[in-house]
């Protein structure tokens, strides 16, 4: 009797086993370097979302984590597939988004004429790299997941082309992982911050993505309540404390009429947020130098050199800081009661609805969208001038409902791909991706993917037929604007051509068409809103975000 040969376990088999155990979603685009992995996943019915451009695999996995708090995997082939991912990888690293990215790589025997040194490129992005081989397949891929989760960062796993179907002897997928040692605040450092909070007449607490990541919003709120602090939050931490005593999003997104109330703070505590140019209005947001920061790293304190930064993990520092404050038996400040008189009159009612070119004022559009979009909104922002209006005018219920992939690296063109991850991760929300026409054209490849994956949602394009940020920052001071203008593109027609409902908005009344469409509760609408280049947000004045 002839015996059948024993089926050997391959590197791909081990990879698939670990991936399917550790995540519930993979985003990717199939190619020569990852065909075995993707084929095994789809053949087994594992949830795999196929994107049209490789960068969307990464940005979708990024947005999936921001929307759900659950890590995903991105995958692409070697060479061009990998290089197409790079901007998304850089964003994920800067934004501290955990994910495992599996890419094909050159054969273990050496690079071919069309291969590049992918490891060097990845290391240049400050992203860890693990290369699989027959001896380490199981332990290496497990380590990649542990590193991504613990380090809150992407980890790239290289799969050499000739080893995908190579047999492995050791299939163990367990092993000891040594967690990263976190910096710890001293008692003296926390005591100093506690005394500054208690002594302040108008303390302000700015919460950032670190508060979201560590699930410490309740501690931040308790701290603020103990001393009567007013809250603000970064774009990635929208409404994280849920406090009614909030001035909203910090920095360029802060409406001008709220700035006097911000400037009144005589002590600022920043928790888990960077101090980049945009978030601090180039260091001018606050009216005091009495500023403290608690964050894992001090390196992103770019615009507030006067801030006293304590490097620490919030899960350790905040309970101890709260205890230190309570021991001082603070009397809550009167700052919260003073807000009404400190906030100036809103300028919106006095602003024109249209520019001299007859196109809409984007601030009015954003304010109207706030009343049109349903309560279960999830906003996915591309980059561009328009995000300033959205940030200051749209109410966002929680951090997971405001996803802005690209802001860390200041990129446009990542909106449609990242919206795929958001809508797949939270299908019960009304996912709305908002883009400019410049970024929208860059991202067009995955507009069909979003439409295909979304039961009920919208694509809104603020269309000024231009790169608005460049016009308001550089043409305003003499740069030639020729390359800053774009041909007028009809995104409503494009959306209709690929299966969506197309809606064109030239007047505020036209937004009622969109509102009625939302009530019908089906499909995706692509809404082309023609806005004027005649309105520059104050945060976009020359040099404001450089």
C-alpha atoms as one frame of an Amber mdcrd trajectory, in Angstrom:
protein
   0.000   0.000   0.000   1.427   3.349  -1.077   1.325   5.974   1.632   0.512
   9.610   0.812   3.342  12.024   1.533   3.014  13.974   4.746   1.943  17.542
   4.070   4.645  19.801   5.462   3.886  23.000   7.319   5.175  26.054   5.439
   6.206  29.536   6.453   2.900  30.821   5.077   0.961  28.241   7.104   2.519
  29.507  10.305   1.992  33.118   9.268  -1.690  32.487   8.558  -2.137  30.666
  11.863  -0.782  33.553  13.914  -2.540  36.275  11.906  -5.942  34.626  12.250
  -5.401  34.108  15.975  -4.277  37.650  16.702  -6.538  39.877  14.559 -10.010
  39.773  13.057  -9.335  41.786   9.880  -6.680  42.064   7.155  -6.521  44.896
   4.627  -4.424  44.468   1.523  -3.783  44.184  -2.164  -2.697  40.854  -3.623
   0.550  40.491  -5.568   3.418  38.093  -6.255   4.986  38.564  -2.850   1.908
  37.907  -0.716  -0.291  35.746  -2.947   0.064  32.643  -0.767  -0.934  34.569
   2.371  -3.922  36.327   0.796  -5.095  33.168  -0.983  -5.028  31.197   2.253
  -6.984  33.900   4.060  -9.682  34.303   1.432 -10.018  30.539   0.845 -10.752
  30.073   4.535 -13.309  32.869   4.579 -11.234  35.060   6.893 -12.323  38.740
   6.784 -10.081  40.288   4.124 -10.757  43.727   2.641  -9.173  44.251  -0.749
  -8.087  47.823  -1.454  -7.105  49.349  -4.809  -3.867  51.077  -3.794  -1.353
  49.715  -1.327  -1.199  52.841   0.833  -4.880  52.268   1.599  -4.027  48.901
   3.142  -2.004  50.725   5.796  -4.321  53.703   6.251  -7.360  51.419   6.481
  -5.637  49.353   9.183  -4.722  52.630  10.887  -8.305  53.931  10.838  -9.636
  50.527  11.899  -7.597  50.784  15.084  -8.638  54.380  15.732 -12.295  53.434
  15.230 -12.329  50.183  17.212  -9.238  50.074  19.423  -8.448  46.733  17.781
  -5.282  46.051  15.807  -5.425  44.918  12.175  -2.953  43.631   9.587  -2.009
  45.292   6.299  -0.349  43.415   3.455   1.143  44.082   0.024   3.691  42.656
  -2.353   7.364  43.550  -2.585   8.949  46.443  -4.482   6.348  48.854  -5.816
   3.698  47.431  -3.498   5.890  48.175  -0.508   6.996  51.627  -1.678   3.355
  52.597  -2.283   2.770  51.963   1.428   5.474  54.252   2.728   3.489  57.439
   3.429   0.901  55.440   5.350   3.627  53.717   7.338   5.248  57.036   8.230
   1.877  58.377   9.423   1.194  55.284  11.552   4.611  55.531  13.182   4.253
  59.212  14.008   0.674  58.747  15.249   1.638  55.696  17.323  -0.793  53.290
  15.681  -0.140  49.590  16.343  -0.406  47.244  13.372   1.494  44.429  11.727
   2.332  44.978   8.059   3.243  41.850   6.091   5.017  42.519   2.817   6.777
  40.366   0.284  10.524  40.840   0.046  13.419  39.939  -2.182  14.418  36.249
  -2.216  16.662  35.081   0.603  19.320  34.335  -2.027  19.674  38.008  -2.944
  17.947  40.964  -4.546  16.793  40.863  -8.144  17.234  43.873 -10.483  13.813
  45.268  -9.507  14.144  44.695  -5.760  15.071  47.432  -3.308  16.493  47.332
   0.205  13.135  47.431   1.966  14.681  46.966   5.389  16.765  50.120   5.060
  13.714  52.098   3.956  11.668  50.810   6.896  14.408  51.497   9.428  14.633
  54.995   7.967  10.993  55.452   8.972  11.907  54.439  12.563   9.761  51.321
  12.218  10.893  47.908  13.529  11.508  45.176  10.941  11.307  41.410  11.308
  12.323  39.109   8.449  10.835  35.619   8.424  12.820  32.491   7.648  12.379
  28.751   8.070  13.937  28.728  11.532  12.045  31.587  13.152   8.675  31.806
  11.384   6.481  31.050  14.400   8.304  32.970  17.103   9.094  35.909  14.800
   5.547  36.652  13.731   4.311  36.352  17.330   7.038  38.764  18.366   5.905
  41.211  15.691   2.397  41.319  17.162   3.727  41.685  20.715   6.053  44.502
  19.668   3.286  46.362  17.830   0.864  46.140  20.755   3.392  46.983  23.446
   5.210  49.698  21.502   2.029  51.197  20.037   3.640  51.301  16.610   3.603
  49.544  13.252   5.928  46.578  12.788   6.860  45.459   9.270   7.252  41.727
   8.643   9.254  40.842   5.536   8.439  37.572   3.773  11.235  36.605   1.338
   9.754  35.551  -1.983  11.405  32.113  -2.077  10.428  31.196   1.492   6.655
  31.599   1.355   6.126  27.890   0.686   9.307  26.667   2.357   8.818  23.959
   5.020   9.398  24.755   8.663  10.470  22.358  11.356   9.699  24.526  14.376
   6.079  25.681  14.291   5.915  26.926  17.862   4.142  30.254  18.027   4.776
  31.096  21.630   7.663  32.655  23.402   8.623  35.124  26.056   8.408  38.795
  25.154  10.089  41.406  27.295   7.844  44.497  27.487   9.326  47.922  26.890
  10.430  49.668  30.062   8.367  52.841  30.492   9.737  56.037  32.012   8.266
  56.785  35.427   7.597  60.149  37.010   9.154  60.794  40.398   7.017  61.699
  43.384   8.678  65.115  43.434   7.746  65.791  39.797   4.104  64.905  40.363
   3.993  66.875  43.607   5.209  69.956  41.723   2.453  69.589  39.116  -0.145
  69.001  41.839   0.844  72.177  43.659   0.748  74.160  40.413  -2.749  72.865
  39.641  -4.069  73.664  43.108  -2.464  77.103  43.182  -3.840  78.123  39.796
  -6.816  80.453  39.594  -7.703  79.259  36.080  -6.188  75.809  35.338  -6.651
  74.289  31.877  -6.088  70.617  30.988  -5.420  69.667  27.359  -5.945  65.964
  26.647  -4.396  64.209  23.663  -4.138  60.872  21.925  -2.141  59.428  24.804
  -5.223  59.718  27.010  -7.238  57.808  24.406  -4.554  55.156  23.975  -4.212
  54.511  27.721  -7.942  54.719  28.553  -7.249  57.317  31.236  -9.932  59.865
  30.296 -11.813  59.208  33.535  -8.704  60.050  35.539  -8.122  63.236  33.545
 -11.704  64.281  34.206 -11.459  63.534  37.920  -8.279  65.583  38.053  -9.936
  68.509  36.309 -13.029  68.315  38.492 -10.904  68.311  41.635  -9.329  71.671
  40.809 -12.117  73.181  38.674 -10.090  73.040  35.470 -11.428  73.771  32.001
 -10.672  71.152  29.337  -9.474  71.229  25.752  -8.505  68.302  23.553  -6.444
  67.508  20.500  -8.049  66.458  17.225  -7.370  62.790  18.010  -8.951  63.050
  21.467 -12.271  64.665  20.555 -14.515  65.034  23.615 -12.525  62.320  25.390
 -13.394  63.505  28.905 -17.053  64.071  28.065 -16.993  67.214  30.181 -19.378
  70.103  29.577 -16.599  72.407  30.805 -14.641  72.228  27.549 -13.418  74.756
  25.012 -13.213  72.096  22.318 -10.325  71.282  20.010  -7.047  73.058  20.654
  -4.977  75.142  18.295  -5.860  75.913  14.714  -9.255  74.350  15.245 -10.150
  76.725  18.077 -12.642  79.389  16.896 -11.383  82.925  17.327 -14.202  83.841
  19.710 -13.031  81.174  22.182  -9.403  82.311  22.234  -9.879  84.909  25.024
 -11.136  82.124  27.300  -8.101  79.974  26.448  -5.706  82.879  26.943  -7.177
  83.461  30.404  -5.726  80.195  31.749  -2.881  80.802  34.192  -1.756  77.170
  34.328  -1.867  74.544  31.563  -1.406  70.806  31.951  -0.992  68.838  28.703
  -1.676  65.122  28.965  -0.510  62.753  26.223  -0.428  65.336  23.423   2.267
  66.799  21.230   2.866  70.522  21.041   3.222  70.881  17.294   2.814  74.151
  15.412  -0.802  73.607  14.489  -1.952  72.382  17.885  -0.508  75.382  19.695
  -0.944  78.008  16.945   2.817  78.095  16.653   3.232  78.471  20.398   0.779
  81.371  20.760  -2.345  79.500  21.928  -1.773  80.001  25.633  -1.339  83.230
  27.540   0.906  81.758  30.223   4.331  80.154  30.507   3.124  78.097  33.489
   2.826  74.943  31.368   3.414  71.278  32.261   3.299  68.188  30.062   3.064
  64.493  30.915   3.833  62.238  27.969   5.911  59.198  27.167   8.406  61.285
  25.263   9.669  64.832  25.470  10.822  64.978  21.851   7.524  66.276  20.432
   7.489  69.410  22.583   8.179  71.495  19.492   6.539  74.852  20.130   6.388
  75.178  23.918  10.033  75.152  25.065   8.936  76.733  28.335   6.842  73.678
  29.216   8.073  71.426  31.998   7.781  67.958  30.451   7.633  64.846  32.602
   8.248  61.618  30.694   5.866  58.994  32.026   3.076  56.617  31.110  -0.293
  58.128  32.003  -1.592  54.881  33.489   1.017  55.266  36.218   1.323  59.046
  36.485  -2.337  60.118  36.545  -3.516  58.056  39.565  -0.523  59.270  41.534
  -1.051  62.872  40.441  -4.728  62.675  41.410  -3.760  61.370  44.846  -1.220
  64.180  45.235  -3.858  66.787  44.336  -6.456  65.332  46.693  -3.971  65.357
  49.558  -3.752  69.125  49.105  -7.536  69.431  49.635  -8.037  71.846  46.726
 -10.814  74.376  46.422 -12.086  74.224  42.808 -11.303  77.368  40.851 -13.960
  79.701  39.475 -12.656  79.325  35.904 -15.584  77.199  34.767 -18.082  79.777
  36.010 -16.204  82.527  34.183 -16.274  80.913  30.741 -19.510  82.527  29.593
 -18.097  86.020  30.087 -14.665  85.102  28.691 -15.945  83.653  25.406 -16.522
  86.445  22.885 -19.398  86.698  20.430 -19.253  84.207  17.571 -18.412  85.875
  14.269 -20.395  83.388  12.168 -23.720  85.326  12.082 -21.967  88.381  10.652
 -19.968  86.530   8.009 -21.182  86.448   4.381 -22.616  83.220   3.015 -20.772
  83.563  -0.296 -17.477  84.871  -1.557 -16.990  87.378  -4.352 -16.725  84.436
  -6.743 -20.259  83.373  -5.814 -19.119  80.185  -4.111 -19.941  79.190  -0.542
 -18.227  80.323   2.656 -16.787  77.054   4.056 -17.394  78.096   7.675 -21.130
  78.367   7.015 -21.035  75.023   5.203 -19.359  73.320   8.167 -21.851  74.827
  10.600 -24.765  73.658   8.447 -23.304  70.158   8.119 -23.316  69.953  11.905
 -27.109  70.111  11.810 -27.485  67.819   8.776 -25.264  64.864   9.712 -26.921
  62.241  11.939 -26.066  61.803  15.609 -24.301  58.476  14.962 -21.755  60.266
  12.783 -18.199  59.080  12.338 -16.055  61.693  10.624 -12.994  60.658   8.634
 -10.877  63.650   7.631  -8.429  63.937   4.800  -5.872  66.728   5.065  -6.255
  70.252   3.737  -7.431  73.767   4.531 -11.021  72.604   4.990 -10.241  70.637
   8.161  -9.972  73.888  10.129 -13.649  74.649   9.507 -14.696  71.077  10.266
 -12.661  70.963  13.468 -14.201  74.114  14.878 -17.833  73.558  13.810 -18.681
  69.835  13.925 -19.762  68.233  17.189 -17.996  64.912  17.715 -19.304  62.511
  20.388 -16.057  60.670  21.162 -12.470  60.172  19.919 -13.358  57.089  17.866
 -15.775  59.229  15.862 -13.108  61.647  14.595 -10.445  59.923  12.516  -7.805
  62.005  10.774  -5.181  59.766   9.196  -2.490  61.974   7.716  -2.394  64.827
  10.206   0.698  63.497  11.986   2.781  63.643   8.813   0.738  66.526   7.343
  -0.355  64.603   4.269  -3.357  64.947   2.020  -4.789  62.143  -0.112  -5.252
  59.470   2.572  -8.935  60.079   3.285 -10.792  57.602   1.082  -8.483  54.699
   1.954  -8.601  55.348   5.688 -12.395  55.652   5.517 -12.465  52.030   4.361
 -11.017  50.908   7.696 -13.395  53.109   9.679 -16.536  51.905   7.917 -15.508
  48.239   8.081 -14.662  48.563  11.772 -17.869  50.324  12.813 -20.573  49.526
  10.241 -23.330  50.806  12.540 -22.087  54.387  12.324 -22.810  56.870   9.548
 -19.257  57.095   8.254 -18.604  60.409   6.520 -15.287  60.998   4.822 -14.556
  64.671   4.223 -11.898  65.690   1.735 -10.727  68.583  -0.340 -10.678  68.331
  -4.098  -6.874  68.100  -4.182  -6.654  65.263  -1.662  -9.744  63.663  -3.156
  -8.120  63.393  -6.563  -5.024  61.823  -5.012  -7.157  59.211  -3.222  -9.594
  58.348  -6.027  -8.353  54.764  -6.336 -10.143  53.743  -3.135 -13.313  55.796
  -3.478 -14.970  52.699  -5.044 -13.719  50.593  -2.126 -15.399  52.881   0.397
 -18.643  52.908  -1.575 -18.579  49.117  -1.853 -17.926  48.590   1.863 -20.414
  51.132   3.251 -24.107  50.456   3.820 -24.973  54.060   4.671 -22.483  56.895
   4.635 -21.218  59.872   2.700 -18.265  61.370   0.888 -18.163  65.160   1.210
 -15.735  67.131  -0.941 -14.982  70.765  -0.123 -14.204  71.767  -3.692 -12.470
  75.088  -4.250 -10.695  73.926  -7.428  -7.426  74.639  -5.684  -4.901  73.694
  -3.053  -6.427  76.136  -0.585  -3.791  75.916   2.142  -1.062  76.938  -0.295
  -3.113  79.854  -1.628  -3.779  81.248   1.833  -0.267  80.743   3.169   1.975
  81.355   0.178   0.115  83.114  -2.630  -0.928  85.581   0.072   2.715  86.621
   0.467   3.655  86.716  -3.199   4.233  83.140  -4.377   3.006  82.487  -7.912
  -0.370  80.737  -7.624  -0.457  79.073 -11.051   0.215  75.553  -9.724  -2.113
  76.089  -6.756  -5.265  76.010  -8.872  -6.899  72.857 -10.204  -9.462  72.198
 -12.908 -13.016  72.151 -11.568 -13.899  68.492 -11.046 -17.427  67.175 -10.519
 -17.092  64.644  -7.698 -20.858  64.118  -7.631 -20.696  62.834 -11.200 -17.695
  60.663 -10.402 -19.516  59.170  -7.416 -22.618  58.506  -9.482 -20.528  56.774
 -12.136 -19.243  54.262  -9.585 -22.508  53.479  -7.855 -23.150  56.284  -5.365
 -25.763  59.014  -5.281 -24.296  62.256  -6.569 -25.319  65.556  -4.950 -24.021
  68.965  -5.993 -24.171  71.832  -3.487 -23.906  75.407  -4.735 -26.106  77.020
  -2.049 -26.804  76.278   1.594 -30.341  75.349   0.583 -28.873  72.553  -1.548
 -27.717  70.854   1.651 -31.379  70.060   2.302 -31.184  67.614  -0.610 -28.418
  65.831   1.294 -30.451  65.935   4.515 -33.450  64.319   2.820 -31.202  61.686
   1.272 -29.811  60.788   4.725 -33.329  60.221   6.001 -33.932  57.587   3.318
 -31.180  55.546   4.961 -29.474  53.675   2.173 -26.239  53.668   0.195 -23.501
  56.255  -0.135 -23.823  59.853  -1.326 -20.924  61.750  -2.858 -21.558  65.412
  -2.101 -19.602  67.965  -4.123 -19.704  71.323  -2.284 -18.348  74.248  -4.283
 -16.624  76.582  -1.820 -14.828  79.871  -2.284 -11.105  80.472  -2.020 -11.956
  83.906  -0.634 -12.111  82.766   2.998  -8.890  81.944   4.840  -9.110  80.388
   8.270  -7.028  82.419  10.764  -4.908  79.345  11.450  -3.908  79.354   7.775
  -2.398  82.798   7.778   1.131  82.863   6.317   3.499  80.864   8.494   0.795
  79.781  10.939   1.409  76.047  10.602   4.837  75.805   9.012
